[in-house]
Amino acid sequence: MCAALAGIVLTGCARFEEEDLFEESASMRITHFNEDLQSRLVKQSSNGNNGWVIQYFVASDFEGFNLFGSFYENGKVKLAGNHRFLRGGNAGKYTESTSFYQLLSEDGPVLAFNTWNDVLTVFVDPVDPSQAPSLLVSDGEGMHGDQNLVFQGYRGDTIMFCGERNSAKVRLVPCDRPWQDYIKDTEGNRNYITNTTITSYYVVSGTDTLYFKNLRNGLFTYCERVNDPLFPSTINCVFTPTGFYLQRKNSIAGTSFQEFTLAEDKSCLVSENDSVQVIPTWDTYVVNVRSTTWNFNQDGFTEEQKGLVEQLNAALQGAFNSTFNINSVGLGRGRNVVSATQGPVIYFNYSYVSKGKTSRASLGISCSMCVPSFGVAKIEISPDDAVDSNMKNFIDRSKTVDAEALVRQFAATLKGMYKMTPDNYFLPTSVRFTPTDGGSEFTINNN
């Protein structure tokens, strides 16, 4: 009988109902089912097993939380976690707390954490989490967590629950490693796939693409565009050692997704059915060069490019003094003196000695870079009068060096379409540009 019931999956927070199709009463069926459920909980918590990861969500705009649990036959449960709402100075610190649990026979199977537990009960306690425990929330709802969890079904070895009061989803997953190792590995994964530099992602299925952001905060806020979205929608998520899991399913192009894991080549995250990809917007980060300067790997310059660098360096030394030296050639962000807009600039960075001190400056020419499709860059050179402000100042000071012409000749060698290949898709430090139409191959490094 228990084996038959194990295949039942309830929708929403529905309960078992009395029917005449079974030989046993509904209450007896639930009792037997609870016995089977407790057996599963205890078995995974004993004999050298690592208990359960409790992927716990609250019915508010908070991230999902990884809690950990070991269940014992005597009704005791040991819970652990390191979440930010632990009290008594333990916020963010690994903490264990033992309390009691009970499997209730209500209208359906219910897992109840029915005594205070420092790790879990704070989500249920009706206090403002930022002021706990001194300030009561006006509506008395706290963080909208649940301590009574209605059984929803089995998915393999995973057990699905729904909060009895607030309907937040909870998933119990067999833990495959010691709890503190799970926490460490999960934080390492979170830091790899999220950062404060690239904060948006593509969600791709076939030719359909949406965007989402806020992943680092444990939120999946998806939208039709990154800047000023019209209809953003947020789903809570929880990180795992290999990816992240959403509180509820979503879909794109008719394909559903809920859990993502890092691809073997670490280029993206893939959904449980391998049909949806999450890809950081690394390509627009590289092309927009908003917060860094990318230096060209000069070892990869063509003979023409090397010659232009040498000519410009010799011209600077001849016009000024022998201490002038071009240190690097890079892509940065500067102001176009014609349009007064910020945009990509090809820079020649040089140093020189003046009055016994080494000074640095640069000569630049504006260019146009865009991403016509994912991972593809298009480079165009601006009109003749669109020089960078640094170049204009140099021209005004020196009438003897036609630096602008040399820089423009160099920039012209880069005009074309390119396929971009980063060394790290989640935060590139080096990107190879392979020409597909015009231009010449080059590599830039984030220095």
N, C-alpha and C positions, 0 to 999 in steps of 0.2 A: 504493500500500500504506500509506504513512504517513497519507494522508488517511483511510483506513478505520480505522486504529488510533486516530486522534485522537478518534474518537467513543466510545472505550471508557472507561468509568468503573469503577474497581475499588472494591470495598467493603472496609471495615476496612483492613488493610494487606496484602491478598492480593497474590499475585505472578502473573506470567504463567506459564502452564503449557503444557507440550509437548502439542500435539494434531496429528493427522494431517489436519486440515481445511485446512491451509495448505500452499502449495507450498514455503515457506521453513521452515527450522528455527526453533524458538522463540528461540534465541540470535541468529540473524540478524534476526529481526523486532525484537527488543529493540534491537539495534545500530542498525537503521534508525530506529527510534522515537527513540532517544537523539539521533540526528543531527537529527531534526526538532525535538525539544525544545530542544537547544542553539541551533538556528537561531532559535527564538522568543525564547529568553533574550537572545541577542546582539542581535537586531534591535531589541528594545525598549530596549536599552542604548546604541544608537548612532544616528547621523544626527539628532542634536538631540533625541532622546527622553530621558525622565527616568528610565529604568530601572524598577525594581520597588519597590513597597511589600511588604515581607515581614511579613505578619501572623503573628507567631510566638507560639506558646503552649507552655508547659511542662506536664508532667503533675503539677503541684502546685497548691496554692491561691494562685497568683500571678495578677496581671492579665495580659492579653495585651500584647505589645510590638510597636510599629512599628519594624521595622528596614528598611533600604533597601539595594538591591543593584544593581550594574551588572556584567554578565557579559561577558567578552571571549573571542574565539576561541582565544587562546593559553592558556586555562585559568586565567587570573587573574580574581579577583572583588574588587570594592571594595564593602565593606559600611559602613554608617553608622548611627548612632543616638544617642540622648541618654538612654538608660534609666538607672535608679538603681543598676544593678549594674556599671557600667563601673568599671574599676579605675584605679589610679595617679592618684587625685585627679580623675578625669574623670566621676564620677557626676553625672548630670543635665546634662552638658555635651555639646554636639554633637561627635561623634568619628567619624573615618573610619579604616578599617583595610583594607589590601589583603592578600589571601592567595590560596590556590588552591582550585579546585573541580574536580570530576570527575563525569562521568556514567557510573555503573557498570552493567555488564550482569550483574546477579545473576539471581535468579529473576524479576525484573521491573526496570523502569527505576528507578534510584536516583540522586538528586542528592546528592553527598557534598561537604561542606566539610571537606576532609581535611588541612588544616594549621591551626595556631592562628590565630584571628582575634580581636582584642580586643573586637569588638562582639558576636560570637555565641558563641564557645567558652566564655565564662564561665557560660553556661547548662548546659553539658555537664560542665564541670570539677567533680570530686567534692569540693567544699568548701562549707562553710556560707556562704551569700551575705552574712550579717551579719558574718562574721569573715574573709572571703576576703582574701588567700590563705593565711592562717596556720593555720587549724584545719580538719582533715579531718572530714567527716561520718562518723559511726560506721558507717553502712551503705554508705558510698562512693558514694552516688547523687547527691549534690549537689542541683540544682534539677530533676532529671528532664527535662532538655532533650535535644534530639537534633541531631546534625550530619549524619546520614545520613537523607535524606528520601525515602520511597518514593512514587513517582508514583501519584496516585489518579484523575486525570482532568482534563479541561478543562471549564470552565463559561464559554463565550464566550471572552474574552481572559484570564480568570483561570485560574491553574493550581493544582490542589489536591494537597497532599502529606500524608503521615502519617509521624510519626517512626518509624524502624526499630526502635528499642529500647523507647521508652516510649509510643509510639502517640499522642503529642500532635499536634494538627492544625496545619498550616501552610498559609497561602494566599498566593500571589504575585499581586498585583494591579498592572496597569500604573500607574505613577505619573504623574499628570497635571500636575505642577508641580515646581519645584525642591524638593529634599528639605527644606531648612530652612524653606521656605514651607509645606510640608505639615505639618511639626512645629508651626509657629506657628498655622496655621489649625486644626489638630486640638486644640491646647491651648485656643484661643479657644472652640471648640465645646464642649469638656469643661467649661470654666468657665461657659458659658451654660446647659447642660442639667443641671449638677449644682452643688450648693453645700453649705455646712455648715448651712444653715437648714432647707431642705426635703430630707430624706434618704430619702424613700420615694416609691413610684410605684404607680399602678394599671397592671395589664396587662389590657386590655379587648378582648373579641371578642364582638360582639353584646351579649347580656345577661349574659355570664359575665365575672367579674372576679376576678383574683388580685392580690397585692401583691408588690413586690420592693424591696430596698434594697441598699446598699453599692455603687451604681453609680459613685460618685466614686472608689472604690478599684479600679475595673476588675473588679468582681464583680457578677454578677446572681444575688442570693440571693432566690429567690422563695418565697412562703409564703402560707398561707391568711389570715393577719392580720399586721399590722405588729408589735404588741406581744406578746411571749411566744409566738411561733409554735410549733406542735407539730411540724411536719415541714419545716423549711427545707431548701432544696437550692440549691447554688451552681454556677453556670456561669461560667467565666472569659470576659471580653470585652475587646475592644480598641476604642479610640475611633478615629473617622475624622473628616475635616473636616465631615461632615454628620450624623453620628450615632454608632452603635457596632455592632459585629459580635460575635456569640457564637461560642465555640469549637465548639459543637455545636447542633443544632436542638433546639427544645422545642416544645410545643404547648399550646393552650388551646381547649377546646370542639371538639377534633378539627381545629383549624387550626394548622399548623406556622408557626414563625417562627425567623429566625436573624439577620437584619440589619434595623436600624432607621435611618431617616433623618428629619430634622426636617421637619415639614409646612410647606407654603408659608406658612400663616398663623402658624406658630410656636406653635401651641396644644398640640402633642403630637409624638411621634415615631410614624411608621407603618412597618409591616413591609414586606418585599419584595413581598408580594402585596396590600398595602393593606387587609388584613382584621383586623389586630391593631394596637392602639394602646398606646403607653406614655404615661401622663399623670401628671405630678407631683401629689402630694396637696396641691395649693395650697389647695383649698377647706377642708380640715380645719385647715391652717395658719392661715388667716384667721380662722376661727371660734373656734379654741382660744386665740387671742391669748396665746400662752405667753411670747414673748420680746420683745414690743414693744407699744406703745400706738398704736392707730389713731385719728387725729383726724378728726372729721366735717368735710366741706367745708360751712361754714356758709352759703355763698352759695346752696346748694341747699336750705336749710331752708324749710319751709312757713311761712306767716304765723303759724300757731299756734305752731310751734316757735320762731320768732324772738321772738314775744311772751313765751313762757315764759322764754327766756334773759334778756330784758330785765327781766322782773319779778324774777327771782332776783338779777340783778346789782344792781337798785335796792334790793331788800330787804337785801342784804348791806351796801351802802353806808349805808343808813338805820340799820341795827342797830349798825354798827361805825364806819367812817369812809369818806370819799370815795375813799380809795386802793384800796379793794377793786375788783377788776376781773376778770371771767371772761375768761380768755385763750383757752380752747379747750374743746370738748366732744369726748369721745373714748370709745373702747372699750378697756378694759385688762383686767388680771387682778388680782383682789383676793380677800380672805377674807370669806366670809359669816359674820357673827357668830352666826347661829343654828346652821348646820350645821358651822361651822369648816372648810369646804372651800374650795379655791381654784376660782374660776370667773370667767366674764366679768362685767364691771362697766361700767355707763354712768357716765362720770366728767364732772363739771364742774370743770375745773381753773382756779384763780384765784390771783391774786397780791395782796399788800397790803404796805404799809410799816409796819414796827413798829420803834420805837426807831432810826429812821434807816436801817434795812436793809430791803431788799425780801425778803419771804418768799413761799413758794409752798405751796399746799395744794390739796385737792380734796374734792369731795362726790360720793359715788357710791351707786348703787343696783344691787343684784345683778340679773342677768337670766339667762335660759336661752337658749343658742344651740346648735343642733345642725345636722348635715347629714343630713337624711332620705334624700337621694339626691345623686348627684354634681352639684356646682355649685349646689345649692339650700340655702338657709339658712332655719331656722325660729327666730324670736325670740319668747320668752315672758317675761312679767314675773313675778318671784318674788312669793311671798306678802308681805303688808304688813309682817310683822316681819323679813323677810330683808334688812336694810339692810347696806351695806358698813361695815366697821369705822371708816373715816374719817367716814362720815355719822353713825354712833352717837356718836363723840367730839364732833362738831360739835353734835349735838342736846343732849348733856349739858352743853355749855358755854353754849349760847344757847337761851333759852326764848322769845325774842321773834320769831324768824324761822322760819316754817314751810317751811324749805328742802326738807324731805323731800317734802312734798306737791307742790311745784313740780317737783322732779326726777321724782317718780312720774308726774305728768301728762305730762312730756316723754317718759319711757320708754314710756308707754302708746301714744304716737303711732307707735312703732316695732314694735309687736306685729304679727306677720304672717309670711307666707311670701314668700321672695324668690328670684329668680334672680340669681346673682352673676356679674359679668363683670370679670376682672382686666385690668390693663394689661400684665402679663407673667405667663404661665401657669407659668413656672418659678421666679420669685421676684417676686410682686406687690409693688408700692409704692402702688398705688391700685386700689380695687375699687368698682364700682358695684353697688348693690343695687336691683333693679327688682321692685316688689311684684307678686305673682301672686294673693295672697289677703290682704287687709288691709294695714296699714302704709302707708308713704309712701316714695317713692324718695329714696335718699341715696347719697352717696359718701364713703368713708373713705380716708384717706391715711396711709401709714406715715411718720411724721415722727420 
